[in-house]
Amino acid sequence: MKESAIQRKITIELEKRGWMVIKLIKTTKNGIPDLMALKEGVTVFVEVKADKGVVSELQKYRHEELRSKGFKVFAWTKFEEFEI
């Protein structure tokens, strides 16, 4: 399945659960995750990968940078339940 189709499915599932989902298309920082989800004052980031996709070193760096600032960051090939 293409990454774009996986991303759509993840977006639909998050929105069903009350999240506002924003696709981050162009940012000033390369490696930022694909999706930002907002709900009740909480922000999480989701990196979407195809089944055999690999998180790049730059993406890993950005994920850790976001985590160090208190955000949750996930890399998914499908929607997964998560705890805040």
PDB file as gemmi writes it, atoms N, CA and C in Angstrom:
CRYST1    1.000    1.000    1.000  90.00  90.00  90.00 P 1                      
ATOM      1  N   MET A   1       0.843  -1.174   0.000  1.00  0.00           N  
ATOM      2  CA  MET A   1       0.000   0.000   0.000  1.00  0.00           C  
ATOM      3  C   MET A   1       0.894   1.244   0.000  1.00  0.00           C  
ATOM      4  N   LYS A   2       0.521   2.243  -0.767  1.00  0.00           N  
ATOM      5  CA  LYS A   2       1.299   3.474  -0.839  1.00  0.00           C  
ATOM      6  C   LYS A   2       1.203   4.251   0.466  1.00  0.00           C  
ATOM      7  N   GLU A   3       2.267   5.006   0.739  1.00  0.00           N  
ATOM      8  CA  GLU A   3       2.315   5.816   1.954  1.00  0.00           C  
ATOM      9  C   GLU A   3       1.140   6.791   2.032  1.00  0.00           C  
ATOM     10  N   SER A   4       0.743   7.363   0.903  1.00  0.00           N  
ATOM     11  CA  SER A   4      -0.366   8.324   0.900  1.00  0.00           C  
ATOM     12  C   SER A   4      -1.677   7.660   1.320  1.00  0.00           C  
ATOM     13  N   ALA A   5      -1.902   6.423   0.910  1.00  0.00           N  
ATOM     14  CA  ALA A   5      -3.119   5.699   1.302  1.00  0.00           C  
ATOM     15  C   ALA A   5      -3.091   5.367   2.789  1.00  0.00           C  
ATOM     16  N   ILE A   6      -1.931   4.982   3.286  1.00  0.00           N  
ATOM     17  CA  ILE A   6      -1.782   4.696   4.717  1.00  0.00           C  
ATOM     18  C   ILE A   6      -2.036   5.972   5.513  1.00  0.00           C  
ATOM     19  N   GLN A   7      -1.491   7.078   5.022  1.00  0.00           N  
ATOM     20  CA  GLN A   7      -1.664   8.360   5.695  1.00  0.00           C  
ATOM     21  C   GLN A   7      -3.143   8.743   5.780  1.00  0.00           C  
ATOM     22  N   ARG A   8      -3.892   8.523   4.695  1.00  0.00           N  
ATOM     23  CA  ARG A   8      -5.329   8.817   4.701  1.00  0.00           C  
ATOM     24  C   ARG A   8      -6.051   7.971   5.745  1.00  0.00           C  
ATOM     25  N   LYS A   9      -5.726   6.683   5.803  1.00  0.00           N  
ATOM     26  CA  LYS A   9      -6.376   5.793   6.778  1.00  0.00           C  
ATOM     27  C   LYS A   9      -6.063   6.225   8.213  1.00  0.00           C  
ATOM     28  N   ILE A  10      -4.822   6.566   8.471  1.00  0.00           N  
ATOM     29  CA  ILE A  10      -4.434   7.024   9.808  1.00  0.00           C  
ATOM     30  C   ILE A  10      -5.177   8.307  10.156  1.00  0.00           C  
ATOM     31  N   THR A  11      -5.255   9.232   9.207  1.00  0.00           N  
ATOM     32  CA  THR A  11      -5.959  10.497   9.442  1.00  0.00           C  
ATOM     33  C   THR A  11      -7.421  10.245   9.780  1.00  0.00           C  
ATOM     34  N   ILE A  12      -8.070   9.388   9.017  1.00  0.00           N  
ATOM     35  CA  ILE A  12      -9.483   9.070   9.269  1.00  0.00           C  
ATOM     36  C   ILE A  12      -9.667   8.485  10.663  1.00  0.00           C  
ATOM     37  N   GLU A  13      -8.818   7.546  11.051  1.00  0.00           N  
ATOM     38  CA  GLU A  13      -8.938   6.912  12.372  1.00  0.00           C  
ATOM     39  C   GLU A  13      -8.715   7.917  13.497  1.00  0.00           C  
ATOM     40  N   LEU A  14      -7.706   8.775  13.353  1.00  0.00           N  
ATOM     41  CA  LEU A  14      -7.461   9.780  14.387  1.00  0.00           C  
ATOM     42  C   LEU A  14      -8.642  10.746  14.493  1.00  0.00           C  
ATOM     43  N   GLU A  15      -9.176  11.175  13.347  1.00  0.00           N  
ATOM     44  CA  GLU A  15     -10.304  12.108  13.372  1.00  0.00           C  
ATOM     45  C   GLU A  15     -11.554  11.465  13.968  1.00  0.00           C  
ATOM     46  N   LYS A  16     -11.760  10.172  13.762  1.00  0.00           N  
ATOM     47  CA  LYS A  16     -12.878   9.456  14.392  1.00  0.00           C  
ATOM     48  C   LYS A  16     -12.776   9.532  15.916  1.00  0.00           C  
ATOM     49  N   ARG A  17     -11.555   9.607  16.404  1.00  0.00           N  
ATOM     50  CA  ARG A  17     -11.307   9.645  17.851  1.00  0.00           C  
ATOM     51  C   ARG A  17     -11.202  11.078  18.382  1.00  0.00           C  
ATOM     52  N   GLY A  18     -11.580  12.051  17.560  1.00  0.00           N  
ATOM     53  CA  GLY A  18     -11.656  13.427  18.014  1.00  0.00           C  
ATOM     54  C   GLY A  18     -10.411  14.277  17.823  1.00  0.00           C  
ATOM     55  N   TRP A  19      -9.413  13.756  17.121  1.00  0.00           N  
ATOM     56  CA  TRP A  19      -8.195  14.524  16.872  1.00  0.00           C  
ATOM     57  C   TRP A  19      -8.372  15.426  15.656  1.00  0.00           C  
ATOM     58  N   MET A  20      -7.784  16.616  15.696  1.00  0.00           N  
ATOM     59  CA  MET A  20      -7.656  17.460  14.509  1.00  0.00           C  
ATOM     60  C   MET A  20      -6.312  17.093  13.900  1.00  0.00           C  
ATOM     61  N   VAL A  21      -6.317  16.671  12.637  1.00  0.00           N  
ATOM     62  CA  VAL A  21      -5.088  16.195  12.002  1.00  0.00           C  
ATOM     63  C   VAL A  21      -4.651  17.186  10.922  1.00  0.00           C  
ATOM     64  N   ILE A  22      -3.397  17.578  10.989  1.00  0.00           N  
ATOM     65  CA  ILE A  22      -2.819  18.508  10.028  1.00  0.00           C  
ATOM     66  C   ILE A  22      -1.659  17.815   9.320  1.00  0.00           C  
ATOM     67  N   LYS A  23      -1.721  17.796   7.988  1.00  0.00           N  
ATOM     68  CA  LYS A  23      -0.631  17.228   7.196  1.00  0.00           C  
ATOM     69  C   LYS A  23       0.435  18.312   7.040  1.00  0.00           C  
ATOM     70  N   LEU A  24       1.637  18.004   7.495  1.00  0.00           N  
ATOM     71  CA  LEU A  24       2.746  18.959   7.417  1.00  0.00           C  
ATOM     72  C   LEU A  24       3.463  18.766   6.092  1.00  0.00           C  
ATOM     73  N   ILE A  25       3.125  19.596   5.133  1.00  0.00           N  
ATOM     74  CA  ILE A  25       3.639  19.435   3.777  1.00  0.00           C  
ATOM     75  C   ILE A  25       5.019  20.054   3.623  1.00  0.00           C  
ATOM     76  N   LYS A  26       5.140  21.303   3.924  1.00  0.00           N  
ATOM     77  CA  LYS A  26       6.402  22.019   3.730  1.00  0.00           C  
ATOM     78  C   LYS A  26       6.708  22.771   5.018  1.00  0.00           C  
ATOM     79  N   THR A  27       7.807  22.449   5.645  1.00  0.00           N  
ATOM     80  CA  THR A  27       8.198  23.135   6.870  1.00  0.00           C  
ATOM     81  C   THR A  27       9.600  23.703   6.684  1.00  0.00           C  
ATOM     82  N   THR A  28      10.016  24.503   7.634  1.00  0.00           N  
ATOM     83  CA  THR A  28      11.366  25.062   7.572  1.00  0.00           C  
ATOM     84  C   THR A  28      12.403  24.094   8.113  1.00  0.00           C  
ATOM     85  N   LYS A  29      11.960  22.929   8.603  1.00  0.00           N  
ATOM     86  CA  LYS A  29      12.882  21.922   9.131  1.00  0.00           C  
ATOM     87  C   LYS A  29      12.633  20.591   8.424  1.00  0.00           C  
ATOM     88  N   ASN A  30      13.584  20.153   7.632  1.00  0.00           N  
ATOM     89  CA  ASN A  30      13.467  18.845   6.992  1.00  0.00           C  
ATOM     90  C   ASN A  30      13.447  17.759   8.059  1.00  0.00           C  
ATOM     91  N   GLY A  31      12.732  16.675   7.770  1.00  0.00           N  
ATOM     92  CA  GLY A  31      12.696  15.549   8.689  1.00  0.00           C  
ATOM     93  C   GLY A  31      11.557  15.588   9.689  1.00  0.00           C  
ATOM     94  N   ILE A  32      10.757  16.664   9.672  1.00  0.00           N  
ATOM     95  CA  ILE A  32       9.608  16.762  10.586  1.00  0.00           C  
ATOM     96  C   ILE A  32       8.584  15.704  10.164  1.00  0.00           C  
ATOM     97  N   PRO A  33       7.886  15.065  11.127  1.00  0.00           N  
ATOM     98  CA  PRO A  33       6.898  14.040  10.786  1.00  0.00           C  
ATOM     99  C   PRO A  33       5.807  14.549   9.833  1.00  0.00           C  
ATOM    100  N   ASP A  34       5.128  13.592   9.210  1.00  0.00           N  
ATOM    101  CA  ASP A  34       4.110  13.891   8.197  1.00  0.00           C  
ATOM    102  C   ASP A  34       2.846  14.527   8.763  1.00  0.00           C  
ATOM    103  N   LEU A  35       2.417  14.074   9.938  1.00  0.00           N  
ATOM    104  CA  LEU A  35       1.151  14.523  10.506  1.00  0.00           C  
ATOM    105  C   LEU A  35       1.338  15.110  11.900  1.00  0.00           C  
ATOM    106  N   MET A  36       0.533  16.121  12.194  1.00  0.00           N  
ATOM    107  CA  MET A  36       0.451  16.667  13.543  1.00  0.00           C  
ATOM    108  C   MET A  36      -1.006  16.505  13.960  1.00  0.00           C  
ATOM    109  N   ALA A  37      -1.238  15.907  15.114  1.00  0.00           N  
ATOM    110  CA  ALA A  37      -2.592  15.675  15.605  1.00  0.00           C  
ATOM    111  C   ALA A  37      -2.785  16.437  16.913  1.00  0.00           C  
ATOM    112  N   LEU A  38      -3.931  17.130  17.019  1.00  0.00           N  
ATOM    113  CA  LEU A  38      -4.220  17.992  18.170  1.00  0.00           C  
ATOM    114  C   LEU A  38      -5.540  17.576  18.813  1.00  0.00           C  
ATOM    115  N   LYS A  39      -5.528  17.506  20.145  1.00  0.00           N  
ATOM    116  CA  LYS A  39      -6.757  17.164  20.871  1.00  0.00           C  
ATOM    117  C   LYS A  39      -6.600  17.567  22.330  1.00  0.00           C  
ATOM    118  N   GLU A  40      -7.549  18.361  22.815  1.00  0.00           N  
ATOM    119  CA  GLU A  40      -7.610  18.725  24.234  1.00  0.00           C  
ATOM    120  C   GLU A  40      -6.269  19.236  24.767  1.00  0.00           C  
ATOM    121  N   GLY A  41      -5.628  20.105  24.011  1.00  0.00           N  
ATOM    122  CA  GLY A  41      -4.364  20.694  24.450  1.00  0.00           C  
ATOM    123  C   GLY A  41      -3.146  19.811  24.285  1.00  0.00           C  
ATOM    124  N   VAL A  42      -3.304  18.669  23.634  1.00  0.00           N  
ATOM    125  CA  VAL A  42      -2.196  17.732  23.425  1.00  0.00           C  
ATOM    126  C   VAL A  42      -1.845  17.724  21.940  1.00  0.00           C  
ATOM    127  N   THR A  43      -0.558  17.689  21.644  1.00  0.00           N  
ATOM    128  CA  THR A  43      -0.073  17.590  20.262  1.00  0.00           C  
ATOM    129  C   THR A  43       0.806  16.359  20.140  1.00  0.00           C  
ATOM    130  N   VAL A  44       0.529  15.534  19.136  1.00  0.00           N  
ATOM    131  CA  VAL A  44       1.381  14.385  18.829  1.00  0.00           C  
ATOM    132  C   VAL A  44       1.754  14.453  17.353  1.00  0.00           C  
ATOM    133  N   PHE A  45       2.873  13.845  17.021  1.00  0.00           N  
ATOM    134  CA  PHE A  45       3.358  13.818  15.649  1.00  0.00           C  
ATOM    135  C   PHE A  45       3.419  12.376  15.172  1.00  0.00           C  
ATOM    136  N   VAL A  46       3.084  12.164  13.897  1.00  0.00           N  
ATOM    137  CA  VAL A  46       3.097  10.822  13.322  1.00  0.00           C  
ATOM    138  C   VAL A  46       3.888  10.836  12.016  1.00  0.00           C  
ATOM    139  N   GLU A  47       4.916  10.018  11.972  1.00  0.00           N  
ATOM    140  CA  GLU A  47       5.675   9.767  10.747  1.00  0.00           C  
ATOM    141  C   GLU A  47       5.042   8.552  10.090  1.00  0.00           C  
ATOM    142  N   VAL A  48       4.591   8.682   8.860  1.00  0.00           N  
ATOM    143  CA  VAL A  48       3.927   7.590   8.157  1.00  0.00           C  
ATOM    144  C   VAL A  48       4.919   6.939   7.196  1.00  0.00           C  
ATOM    145  N   LYS A  49       4.971   5.627   7.253  1.00  0.00           N  
ATOM    146  CA  LYS A  49       5.866   4.873   6.375  1.00  0.00           C  
ATOM    147  C   LYS A  49       5.102   3.736   5.709  1.00  0.00           C  
ATOM    148  N   ALA A  50       5.460   3.432   4.463  1.00  0.00           N  
ATOM    149  CA  ALA A  50       4.935   2.242   3.795  1.00  0.00           C  
ATOM    150  C   ALA A  50       5.495   1.025   4.526  1.00  0.00           C  
ATOM    151  N   ASP A  51       4.943  -0.135   4.241  1.00  0.00           N  
ATOM    152  CA  ASP A  51       5.337  -1.353   4.960  1.00  0.00           C  
ATOM    153  C   ASP A  51       6.843  -1.555   5.061  1.00  0.00           C  
ATOM    154  N   LYS A  52       7.572  -1.276   4.013  1.00  0.00           N  
ATOM    155  CA  LYS A  52       9.021  -1.489   4.022  1.00  0.00           C  
ATOM    156  C   LYS A  52       9.791  -0.176   4.133  1.00  0.00           C  
ATOM    157  N   GLY A  53       9.072   0.893   4.468  1.00  0.00           N  
ATOM    158  CA  GLY A  53       9.709   2.198   4.599  1.00  0.00           C  
ATOM    159  C   GLY A  53      10.632   2.250   5.808  1.00  0.00           C  
ATOM    160  N   VAL A  54      11.633   3.097   5.727  1.00  0.00           N  
ATOM    161  CA  VAL A  54      12.628   3.228   6.792  1.00  0.00           C  
ATOM    162  C   VAL A  54      12.684   4.686   7.233  1.00  0.00           C  
ATOM    163  N   VAL A  55      12.731   4.894   8.533  1.00  0.00           N  
ATOM    164  CA  VAL A  55      12.889   6.241   9.079  1.00  0.00           C  
ATOM    165  C   VAL A  55      14.344   6.654   8.864  1.00  0.00           C  
ATOM    166  N   SER A  56      14.541   7.791   8.199  1.00  0.00           N  
ATOM    167  CA  SER A  56      15.902   8.249   7.900  1.00  0.00           C  
ATOM    168  C   SER A  56      16.598   8.757   9.165  1.00  0.00           C  
ATOM    169  N   GLU A  57      17.894   8.913   9.079  1.00  0.00           N  
ATOM    170  CA  GLU A  57      18.663   9.441  10.214  1.00  0.00           C  
ATOM    171  C   GLU A  57      18.207  10.858  10.571  1.00  0.00           C  
ATOM    172  N   LEU A  58      17.924  11.677   9.558  1.00  0.00           N  
ATOM    173  CA  LEU A  58      17.434  13.032   9.828  1.00  0.00           C  
ATOM    174  C   LEU A  58      16.075  12.984  10.517  1.00  0.00           C  
ATOM    175  N   GLN A  59      15.198  12.092  10.068  1.00  0.00           N  
ATOM    176  CA  GLN A  59      13.890  11.948  10.713  1.00  0.00           C  
ATOM    177  C   GLN A  59      14.048  11.488  12.157  1.00  0.00           C  
ATOM    178  N   LYS A  60      14.936  10.537  12.405  1.00  0.00           N  
ATOM    179  CA  LYS A  60      15.193  10.084  13.781  1.00  0.00           C  
ATOM    180  C   LYS A  60      15.666  11.249  14.644  1.00  0.00           C  
ATOM    181  N   TYR A  61      16.539  12.072  14.088  1.00  0.00           N  
ATOM    182  CA  TYR A  61      17.043  13.246  14.811  1.00  0.00           C  
ATOM    183  C   TYR A  61      15.887  14.191  15.159  1.00  0.00           C  
ATOM    184  N   ARG A  62      15.031  14.492  14.173  1.00  0.00           N  
ATOM    185  CA  ARG A  62      13.892  15.390  14.421  1.00  0.00           C  
ATOM    186  C   ARG A  62      12.921  14.783  15.435  1.00  0.00           C  
ATOM    187  N   HIS A  63      12.704  13.484  15.364  1.00  0.00           N  
ATOM    188  CA  HIS A  63      11.808  12.830  16.318  1.00  0.00           C  
ATOM    189  C   HIS A  63      12.343  13.009  17.744  1.00  0.00           C  
ATOM    190  N   GLU A  64      13.630  12.784  17.904  1.00  0.00           N  
ATOM    191  CA  GLU A  64      14.235  12.952  19.237  1.00  0.00           C  
ATOM    192  C   GLU A  64      14.198  14.412  19.677  1.00  0.00           C  
ATOM    193  N   GLU A  65      14.390  15.322  18.750  1.00  0.00           N  
ATOM    194  CA  GLU A  65      14.309  16.747  19.054  1.00  0.00           C  
ATOM    195  C   GLU A  65      12.911  17.093  19.579  1.00  0.00           C  
ATOM    196  N   LEU A  66      11.877  16.586  18.922  1.00  0.00           N  
ATOM    197  CA  LEU A  66      10.501  16.827  19.370  1.00  0.00           C  
ATOM    198  C   LEU A  66      10.239  16.170  20.724  1.00  0.00           C  
ATOM    199  N   ARG A  67      10.695  14.943  20.897  1.00  0.00           N  
ATOM    200  CA  ARG A  67      10.509  14.252  22.182  1.00  0.00           C  
ATOM    201  C   ARG A  67      11.195  15.007  23.320  1.00  0.00           C  
ATOM    202  N   SER A  68      12.361  15.585  23.049  1.00  0.00           N  
ATOM    203  CA  SER A  68      13.084  16.327  24.091  1.00  0.00           C  
ATOM    204  C   SER A  68      12.319  17.584  24.511  1.00  0.00           C  
ATOM    205  N   LYS A  69      11.379  18.020  23.676  1.00  0.00           N  
ATOM    206  CA  LYS A  69      10.557  19.179  23.991  1.00  0.00           C  
ATOM    207  C   LYS A  69       9.210  18.755  24.571  1.00  0.00           C  
ATOM    208  N   GLY A  70       9.061  17.459  24.853  1.00  0.00           N  
ATOM    209  CA  GLY A  70       7.870  16.964  25.531  1.00  0.00           C  
ATOM    210  C   GLY A  70       6.771  16.424  24.637  1.00  0.00           C  
ATOM    211  N   PHE A  71       7.001  16.325  23.334  1.00  0.00           N  
ATOM    212  CA  PHE A  71       5.983  15.812  22.420  1.00  0.00           C  
ATOM    213  C   PHE A  71       6.119  14.307  22.245  1.00  0.00           C  
ATOM    214  N   LYS A  72       4.990  13.658  21.961  1.00  0.00           N  
ATOM    215  CA  LYS A  72       5.017  12.246  21.594  1.00  0.00           C  
ATOM    216  C   LYS A  72       5.150  12.170  20.086  1.00  0.00           C  
ATOM    217  N   VAL A  73       6.001  11.264  19.627  1.00  0.00           N  
ATOM    218  CA  VAL A  73       6.239  11.071  18.202  1.00  0.00           C  
ATOM    219  C   VAL A  73       6.128   9.582  17.905  1.00  0.00           C  
ATOM    220  N   PHE A  74       5.380   9.259  16.850  1.00  0.00           N  
ATOM    221  CA  PHE A  74       5.177   7.866  16.467  1.00  0.00           C  
ATOM    222  C   PHE A  74       5.574   7.676  15.005  1.00  0.00           C  
ATOM    223  N   ALA A  75       6.061   6.502  14.667  1.00  0.00           N  
ATOM    224  CA  ALA A  75       6.295   6.105  13.277  1.00  0.00           C  
ATOM    225  C   ALA A  75       5.394   4.905  13.026  1.00  0.00           C  
ATOM    226  N   TRP A  76       4.435   5.061  12.122  1.00  0.00           N  
ATOM    227  CA  TRP A  76       3.420   4.031  11.889  1.00  0.00           C  
ATOM    228  C   TRP A  76       3.378   3.601  10.432  1.00  0.00           C  
ATOM    229  N   THR A  77       3.076   2.308  10.231  1.00  0.00           N  
ATOM    230  CA  THR A  77       2.753   1.790   8.901  1.00  0.00           C  
ATOM    231  C   THR A  77       1.254   1.538   8.801  1.00  0.00           C  
ATOM    232  N   LYS A  78       0.550   1.699   9.930  1.00  0.00           N  
ATOM    233  CA  LYS A  78      -0.914   1.605   9.998  1.00  0.00           C  
ATOM    234  C   LYS A  78      -1.339   2.337  11.267  1.00  0.00           C  
ATOM    235  N   PHE A  79      -2.643   2.583  11.413  1.00  0.00           N  
ATOM    236  CA  PHE A  79      -3.102   3.234  12.638  1.00  0.00           C  
ATOM    237  C   PHE A  79      -2.860   2.313  13.824  1.00  0.00           C  
ATOM    238  N   GLU A  80      -2.377   2.893  14.910  1.00  0.00           N  
ATOM    239  CA  GLU A  80      -2.165   2.142  16.148  1.00  0.00           C  
ATOM    240  C   GLU A  80      -2.749   2.935  17.305  1.00  0.00           C  
ATOM    241  N   GLU A  81      -3.357   2.250  18.243  1.00  0.00           N  
ATOM    242  CA  GLU A  81      -3.832   2.904  19.457  1.00  0.00           C  
ATOM    243  C   GLU A  81      -2.635   3.393  20.248  1.00  0.00           C  
ATOM    244  N   PHE A  82      -2.802   4.494  20.955  1.00  0.00           N  
ATOM    245  CA  PHE A  82      -1.700   4.990  21.772  1.00  0.00           C  
ATOM    246  C   PHE A  82      -2.250   5.669  23.011  1.00  0.00           C  
ATOM    247  N   GLU A  83      -1.429   5.735  24.032  1.00  0.00           N  
ATOM    248  CA  GLU A  83      -1.773   6.396  25.291  1.00  0.00           C  
ATOM    249  C   GLU A  83      -1.121   7.752  25.316  1.00  0.00           C  
ATOM    250  N   ILE A  84      -1.822   8.723  25.836  1.00  0.00           N  
ATOM    251  CA  ILE A  84      -1.254  10.077  25.967  1.00  0.00           C  
ATOM    252  C   ILE A  84      -0.464  10.165  27.253  1.00  0.00           C  
TER     253      ILE A  84                                                      
END                                                                             
